[in-house]
Amino acid sequence: MRVSGLLFAAWLLVGSAAANDPADAPIPLASFEAFQAAIGDFLPDAIKDDRRLSRQITPSVRWTLVDHAEAFGRLPLDRQRRSIGDLAAFIVDARRKHAATSVIGPGRPITALLDPDPGLDPKQITALATAYRTKADVFKRHDGQTLADVSEAFLGAMAGRAAAEEPATVVVVGHGLPKEIQSYGIPVGRVASAVVDGAIRRWQAGRAQGRVAVDLSHVVLLFDDCFSGDFCLNLARGIRREAEDRGVGLRSLPVLIAGANRDRYGFVNIGEKFVTHYWESVIELYFVRKPHPAAVTLGDFQGNVDNFMYGYGRAPVFEGSRIVSYRLVDPDLVQDPVCFLPLSADEVERLRSILGLAEQDDLLPLIDAG
């Protein structure tokens, strides 16, 4: 949770205590279960009637409100309820806007950083790239290399992707912390600095007019490690801060994909091969199974891959042969991957209006889109 202070704590407690009187109760944000139970009537019918979309959207709505709980708590109750429906529709619009964005496909090279564990095979990246008629540069420590050697080479390649005109995808698989690529001890600030370096070079090479601006809209950054949702948010903030410190504008953040949601661990199958649950899902759905599409899009990640991952820690509930819901079996195994999508200036203003934010209230130009 990113908002703190007495007002925020009081808001969460009031929301929880008042939940027994739904007619007058503020929307409870303290737990997902309480929030989910309270908001059903406030979602647009098109979302409410689509069970899969609803379960994908509802956590994102809650996290966005948690991030701006103080401002949301100042709104009258009727406005809070209206804001929930408007926010859900906003998130669906963002998903549709970016759904066709290629993540793995022709003309989209991949740069990957893999944990030094011997069982994590570069072929998990290179074979997938070959299948989709693109190239992959894989960084992984081998004999004679230090972690620092690999880190520096990877950060240079990452900056190169940000500097290039062609779209690209960067994949990190291994161990992570909220502010560090733990496998190689790379702080989030160094990653932010590398991509901003590249974005400034890209602007200079294009001889754009006006103020230098960081535009990372052509890059997808995918992190499959523990606390990757937190890392993505910290990276987005770091990119914005780095741009501000260098006196340049921020036109667009990258698309950020996290294999594990906020405050969640990422899990791995350790046998002959070291295979993370999230990347294994991608391989199974879009490499092992045939035929595969011409490209794997962001819509595929938010659709089929997310649905594939939903079974970890949960068991399906059937009516006949149809899955109607899921029951929680082991909350510690739940990862619930998440995509963060960049927002335009107009979208930022729309979101400000939905959330009732004042001019001085901070808003990262990024939306948690499930």
Backbone torsions as a table, in degrees:
resi	resn	phi	psi	omega
1	MET	NA	138.1	-170.6
2	ARG	-105.9	-12.7	179.0
3	VAL	-101.7	137.0	-178.8
4	SER	-134.1	178.8	177.5
5	GLY	112.5	167.5	-175.7
6	LEU	-64.0	-39.6	-177.9
7	LEU	-63.4	-42.2	179.4
8	PHE	-63.7	-45.9	-180.0
9	ALA	-60.9	-42.2	179.0
10	ALA	-63.6	-39.4	179.8
11	TRP	-61.9	-44.0	179.4
12	LEU	-63.5	-41.9	-178.8
13	LEU	-67.5	-42.5	179.0
14	VAL	-63.0	-42.7	179.7
15	GLY	-60.2	-40.1	-179.1
16	SER	-71.6	-42.6	-175.9
17	ALA	-68.1	-33.3	-174.8
18	ALA	-86.2	-1.2	-172.8
19	ALA	-64.3	-17.3	179.0
20	ASN	-75.6	-10.7	179.6
21	ASP	-122.0	80.0	-170.1
22	PRO	-62.6	-25.8	-177.7
23	ALA	-65.5	-34.5	-176.2
24	ASP	-114.7	3.2	-170.0
25	ALA	-80.5	138.1	166.1
26	PRO	-63.1	162.6	178.8
27	ILE	-73.6	121.2	-178.8
28	PRO	-74.7	127.9	-179.9
29	LEU	-109.6	-6.4	-171.2
30	ALA	-64.6	-32.1	178.3
31	SER	-138.4	152.2	179.1
32	PHE	-65.6	-39.2	-177.1
33	GLU	-61.5	-44.5	179.2
34	ALA	-66.1	-40.6	179.2
35	PHE	-63.3	-46.8	-178.7
36	GLN	-60.6	-41.0	-179.2
37	ALA	-67.6	-27.2	-173.2
38	ALA	-87.7	-21.6	-166.2
39	ILE	-104.9	0.3	-174.0
40	GLY	-50.8	-42.4	-176.8
41	ASP	-73.5	-12.7	-174.1
42	PHE	-97.6	-8.7	178.9
43	LEU	-80.8	145.5	174.0
44	PRO	-58.4	146.8	-176.7
45	ASP	-56.8	-38.0	-177.3
46	ALA	-62.9	-28.1	177.1
47	ILE	-87.1	-45.9	-177.7
48	LYS	-59.5	-37.2	-176.3
49	ASP	-81.6	-9.5	177.6
50	ASP	-103.8	98.0	-171.0
51	ARG	-59.9	-42.1	-178.6
52	ARG	-66.6	-46.8	179.7
53	LEU	-61.7	-41.4	-179.5
54	SER	-60.3	-45.1	-179.7
55	ARG	-70.3	-25.1	176.1
56	GLN	-76.9	-36.7	-174.3
57	ILE	-81.1	-39.2	-171.2
58	THR	-57.6	-44.7	177.5
59	PRO	-61.4	-35.8	-179.8
60	SER	-67.5	-38.9	176.5
61	VAL	-61.4	-46.8	-179.0
62	ARG	-62.7	-46.8	-177.8
63	TRP	-61.3	-38.6	178.7
64	THR	-63.7	-40.1	178.9
65	LEU	-70.7	-36.7	176.2
66	VAL	-61.2	-41.8	179.5
67	ASP	-62.2	-25.7	-177.3
68	HIS	-126.5	39.7	-172.2
69	ALA	-63.2	-36.5	-178.3
70	GLU	-65.2	-46.1	178.7
71	ALA	-65.6	-42.8	-179.8
72	PHE	-63.3	-38.4	-179.9
73	GLY	-66.6	-21.1	178.7
74	ARG	-79.8	-14.6	-176.9
75	LEU	-75.6	145.9	172.0
76	PRO	-58.6	155.3	-174.8
77	LEU	-59.3	-40.1	-179.3
78	ASP	-65.9	-34.1	178.2
79	ARG	-71.5	-36.3	176.4
80	GLN	-58.2	-46.0	-177.1
81	ARG	-66.8	-39.6	177.6
82	ARG	-66.2	-37.6	-179.7
83	SER	-64.0	-34.8	179.4
84	ILE	-62.3	-47.2	177.9
85	GLY	-63.7	-42.0	-179.7
86	ASP	-66.0	-38.7	-179.9
87	LEU	-67.7	-42.6	177.5
88	ALA	-59.1	-44.6	179.1
89	ALA	-65.1	-37.0	177.6
90	PHE	-61.0	-44.0	-179.4
91	ILE	-65.4	-41.2	177.8
92	VAL	-63.1	-40.8	177.2
93	ASP	-60.0	-42.7	-179.9
94	ALA	-64.3	-41.0	178.3
95	ARG	-61.5	-43.9	-179.9
96	ARG	-65.4	-39.4	-179.1
97	LYS	-59.9	-39.1	-174.3
98	HIS	-101.3	0.3	-171.3
99	ALA	-58.2	-35.6	-176.2
100	ALA	-84.1	-2.5	178.7
101	THR	-60.8	124.5	178.7
102	SER	-73.5	135.2	173.3
103	VAL	-106.4	-41.6	176.1
104	ILE	-131.1	116.3	-178.3
105	GLY	179.0	175.2	-179.4
106	PRO	-57.0	139.8	177.8
107	GLY	74.8	10.4	179.0
108	ARG	-128.1	87.9	-178.6
109	PRO	-62.8	153.7	-179.5
110	ILE	-114.8	132.5	168.7
111	THR	-112.9	127.3	-174.5
112	ALA	-128.9	144.6	172.6
113	LEU	-119.7	120.4	-177.4
114	LEU	-114.0	142.0	176.9
115	ASP	-53.3	147.6	-178.9
116	PRO	-65.9	-13.0	-179.4
117	ASP	-47.5	127.7	-176.8
118	PRO	-59.2	-27.2	-177.2
119	GLY	-76.0	-13.0	179.7
120	LEU	-86.8	102.6	-169.1
121	ASP	-88.5	129.0	175.7
122	PRO	-54.8	-23.1	179.1
123	LYS	-63.2	-20.6	175.5
124	GLN	-63.2	-20.8	176.3
125	ILE	-102.8	-49.1	-172.1
126	THR	-67.4	-38.3	179.7
127	ALA	-66.0	-38.6	178.0
128	LEU	-65.3	-42.5	179.0
129	ALA	-62.1	-43.8	179.5
130	THR	-61.5	-41.0	-179.8
131	ALA	-62.0	-27.4	-178.8
132	TYR	-107.2	20.8	171.9
133	ARG	55.3	46.0	173.4
134	THR	-137.1	-179.1	-178.4
135	LYS	-115.0	156.4	179.4
136	ALA	-134.7	132.1	171.4
137	ASP	-106.4	117.1	-174.0
138	VAL	-110.9	128.0	178.1
139	PHE	-109.3	125.0	-178.1
140	LYS	-159.3	133.5	-177.1
141	ARG	-66.2	131.5	174.8
142	HIS	-121.1	178.1	-179.4
143	ASP	-55.1	135.3	178.1
144	GLY	89.9	-10.3	178.2
145	GLN	-102.0	149.7	171.8
146	THR	-99.3	163.7	175.1
147	LEU	-59.7	-37.8	-179.8
148	ALA	-64.9	-38.8	177.8
149	ASP	-57.3	-48.9	-177.6
150	VAL	-67.6	-40.4	180.0
151	SER	-58.8	-48.3	-178.1
152	GLU	-63.7	-41.8	179.8
153	ALA	-64.7	-41.6	179.8
154	PHE	-65.7	-45.2	-179.7
155	LEU	-62.9	-37.0	176.2
156	GLY	-64.2	-41.2	178.3
157	ALA	-67.2	-37.4	178.6
158	MET	-63.8	-43.3	175.7
159	ALA	-61.3	-37.4	178.2
160	GLY	-63.6	-39.1	176.4
161	ARG	-64.4	-40.5	178.3
162	ALA	-67.0	-28.9	-177.8
163	ALA	-82.0	-21.5	-174.6
164	ALA	-78.2	157.6	175.9
165	GLU	-79.9	-31.5	-176.8
166	GLU	-73.1	147.5	176.7
167	PRO	-66.6	154.7	-178.2
168	ALA	-154.1	160.5	176.7
169	THR	-125.1	135.4	176.3
170	VAL	-114.2	130.1	-177.9
171	VAL	-122.0	130.9	175.9
172	VAL	-121.5	122.7	-179.3
173	VAL	-127.1	124.5	179.3
174	GLY	160.7	-138.6	-179.5
175	HIS	-103.4	141.4	-177.0
176	GLY	-142.6	159.9	173.3
177	LEU	-129.6	164.8	-178.1
178	PRO	-55.9	-26.8	-178.5
179	LYS	-128.0	26.0	-176.7
180	GLU	-161.1	139.0	163.9
181	ILE	-79.2	95.0	-166.3
182	GLN	-64.8	-34.5	-177.2
183	SER	-55.8	-31.3	-177.9
184	TYR	-123.7	8.2	177.5
185	GLY	62.4	37.2	-178.2
186	ILE	-96.7	113.2	178.9
187	PRO	-66.2	151.2	-179.3
188	VAL	-59.7	-32.6	179.6
189	GLY	-62.9	-33.9	178.8
190	ARG	-70.8	-35.7	176.5
191	VAL	-65.1	-45.1	178.7
192	ALA	-59.4	-44.4	-179.8
193	SER	-62.1	-40.2	-178.7
194	ALA	-63.4	-46.2	-176.6
195	VAL	-72.5	-31.8	175.5
196	VAL	-68.5	-40.1	173.4
197	ASP	-52.4	-49.8	-178.6
198	GLY	-64.2	-41.2	-179.0
199	ALA	-64.3	-37.2	177.5
200	ILE	-67.4	-40.5	176.3
201	ARG	-62.4	-38.7	179.3
202	ARG	-62.8	-43.3	179.2
203	TRP	-63.5	-44.4	-178.8
204	GLN	-64.7	-38.6	-179.7
205	ALA	-66.5	-31.7	179.3
206	GLY	-82.5	-5.6	-178.5
207	ARG	49.1	45.3	179.1
208	ALA	-65.8	152.2	178.8
209	GLN	-89.4	157.7	176.4
210	GLY	83.5	-162.9	-174.8
211	ARG	-69.5	140.3	174.9
212	VAL	-58.3	134.4	-178.9
213	ALA	-134.8	139.4	175.3
214	VAL	-82.3	116.5	179.1
215	ASP	-126.0	107.0	-177.7
216	LEU	-113.6	24.3	-176.2
217	SER	-66.9	-17.5	-178.7
218	HIS	-89.0	0.8	-174.2
219	VAL	-114.4	136.9	169.6
220	VAL	-112.2	126.3	178.8
221	LEU	-113.1	119.5	-176.5
222	LEU	-116.5	126.0	-179.4
223	PHE	-120.5	118.6	179.1
224	ASP	-115.6	83.6	179.9
225	ASP	-159.3	177.1	179.7
226	CYS	-63.5	144.7	176.1
227	PHE	56.9	30.2	-175.4
228	SER	-69.4	-28.9	174.5
229	GLY	-62.0	-42.9	177.1
230	ASP	-65.4	-41.1	-180.0
231	PHE	-61.8	-43.1	-179.7
232	CYS	-59.9	-44.0	179.4
233	LEU	-65.8	-41.8	177.9
234	ASN	-65.5	-35.2	177.4
235	LEU	-67.1	-43.6	178.4
236	ALA	-60.1	-43.9	177.6
237	ARG	-64.5	-38.6	179.8
238	GLY	-65.7	-38.3	177.6
239	ILE	-63.8	-45.0	179.2
240	ARG	-62.2	-44.2	-179.5
241	ARG	-65.0	-40.8	179.2
242	GLU	-63.0	-42.0	178.3
243	ALA	-63.1	-44.0	179.1
244	GLU	-62.1	-43.1	-178.7
245	ASP	-63.5	-29.2	-179.7
246	ARG	-92.9	1.7	176.5
247	GLY	72.2	28.5	179.1
248	VAL	-116.2	158.3	179.9
249	GLY	-79.9	167.8	176.3
250	LEU	-121.4	105.2	-179.6
251	ARG	-83.7	-42.3	179.9
252	SER	-158.4	135.1	168.1
253	LEU	-76.5	165.3	174.7
254	PRO	-78.2	168.4	164.1
255	VAL	-73.8	133.4	-179.1
256	LEU	-121.7	128.2	179.7
257	ILE	-118.8	129.5	-179.2
258	ALA	-118.4	129.1	178.1
259	GLY	-71.4	-17.5	178.1
260	ALA	-135.8	139.9	-177.7
261	ASN	-74.6	-175.5	-177.4
262	ARG	-59.7	137.7	177.2
263	ASP	57.4	31.7	-179.6
264	ARG	-122.1	143.5	173.9
265	TYR	-80.5	151.6	168.5
266	GLY	-99.1	145.4	-175.4
267	PHE	-117.2	158.8	-173.8
268	VAL	-139.8	144.4	170.3
269	ASN	-91.1	119.4	-177.6
270	ILE	-110.2	110.2	175.6
271	GLY	-143.6	-128.6	174.5
272	GLU	-64.5	-33.7	177.5
273	LYS	-117.7	150.1	176.2
274	PHE	-96.8	104.1	-174.8
275	VAL	-127.5	116.2	178.3
276	THR	-72.3	147.6	-177.8
277	HIS	-57.0	-42.1	-174.0
278	TYR	-69.9	-51.9	-178.5
279	TRP	-67.6	-31.5	175.1
280	GLU	-61.6	-37.1	178.0
281	SER	-63.4	-42.1	178.1
282	VAL	-61.8	-45.9	-179.5
283	ILE	-62.6	-44.9	-179.0
284	GLU	-62.0	-47.5	-174.8
285	LEU	-74.4	-35.2	-169.4
286	TYR	-121.9	11.7	173.4
287	PHE	-134.2	-52.7	-178.6
288	VAL	-68.3	-48.0	-178.1
289	ARG	-76.4	138.8	-177.9
290	LYS	-126.4	151.3	-6.0
291	PRO	-76.6	156.4	176.5
292	HIS	-104.7	159.6	-177.8
293	PRO	-71.4	172.8	178.3
294	ALA	-68.7	-27.3	179.0
295	ALA	-153.6	152.3	174.1
296	VAL	-99.0	119.3	-173.3
297	THR	-100.5	170.6	175.4
298	LEU	-61.4	-35.7	175.8
299	GLY	-60.5	-35.0	176.4
300	ASP	-66.3	-40.6	178.6
301	PHE	-65.3	-40.3	-179.2
302	GLN	-81.0	-12.7	180.0
303	GLY	-105.2	-87.4	-173.4
304	ASN	-63.5	-43.1	-178.1
305	VAL	-66.6	-44.9	178.4
306	ASP	-59.9	-43.1	-179.2
307	ASN	-65.8	-39.0	177.8
308	PHE	-60.7	-40.7	-178.1
309	MET	-74.9	-19.3	-174.1
310	TYR	-64.1	-23.0	-178.5
311	GLY	-74.0	-15.9	178.1
312	TYR	-70.7	119.0	-179.2
313	GLY	85.2	-3.0	-179.6
314	ARG	-132.5	158.8	176.5
315	ALA	-125.9	139.8	-178.7
316	PRO	-72.0	148.3	174.0
317	VAL	-109.2	125.1	-174.0
318	PHE	-104.5	146.8	162.4
319	GLU	-120.4	104.4	-170.7
320	GLY	66.7	-124.0	178.2
321	SER	-99.3	4.9	-174.6
322	ARG	-103.2	133.1	174.8
323	ILE	-79.2	122.4	-178.2
324	VAL	-107.0	-21.5	177.7
325	SER	-168.2	-176.7	176.7
326	TYR	-130.3	149.9	172.9
327	ARG	-114.4	143.9	-178.7
328	LEU	-75.2	127.9	-179.2
329	VAL	-109.3	-48.2	-179.3
330	ASP	-142.2	96.7	-176.6
331	PRO	-59.6	-23.9	-178.9
332	ASP	-69.8	-19.3	-179.6
333	LEU	-92.2	-5.8	-178.2
334	VAL	-74.7	126.9	176.4
335	GLN	-107.6	-38.7	-179.5
336	ASP	44.4	74.7	179.9
337	PRO	-53.9	158.5	-176.6
338	VAL	-146.0	144.5	174.2
339	CYS	-112.2	137.3	175.3
340	PHE	-111.8	125.6	-173.7
341	LEU	-111.5	137.3	-179.3
342	PRO	-69.8	149.7	-179.6
343	LEU	-115.1	141.3	172.9
344	SER	-76.1	169.9	178.8
345	ALA	-59.7	-41.1	179.0
346	ASP	-65.1	-39.5	179.0
347	GLU	-67.3	-36.2	176.6
348	VAL	-60.8	-43.4	-179.8
349	GLU	-66.7	-38.3	177.2
350	ARG	-63.1	-43.2	179.8
351	LEU	-66.4	-38.3	175.8
352	ARG	-56.6	-44.7	-179.1
353	SER	-64.5	-42.7	-179.9
354	ILE	-60.8	-42.1	-175.3
355	LEU	-85.9	-7.7	-178.5
356	GLY	68.7	34.9	-177.6
357	LEU	-79.9	139.9	173.1
358	ALA	-78.6	164.7	-176.9
359	GLU	-57.6	-34.9	-176.8
360	GLN	-83.3	-8.8	-179.9
361	ASP	-74.0	131.1	-177.5
362	ASP	-71.8	140.3	175.6
363	LEU	-144.3	114.2	176.9
364	LEU	-71.4	134.2	-178.3
365	PRO	-76.5	62.5	-174.2
366	LEU	-155.0	141.7	178.2
367	ILE	-122.8	132.3	169.8
368	ASP	-68.5	112.8	-173.3
369	ALA	-115.7	17.9	176.0
370	GLY	72.3	NA	NA
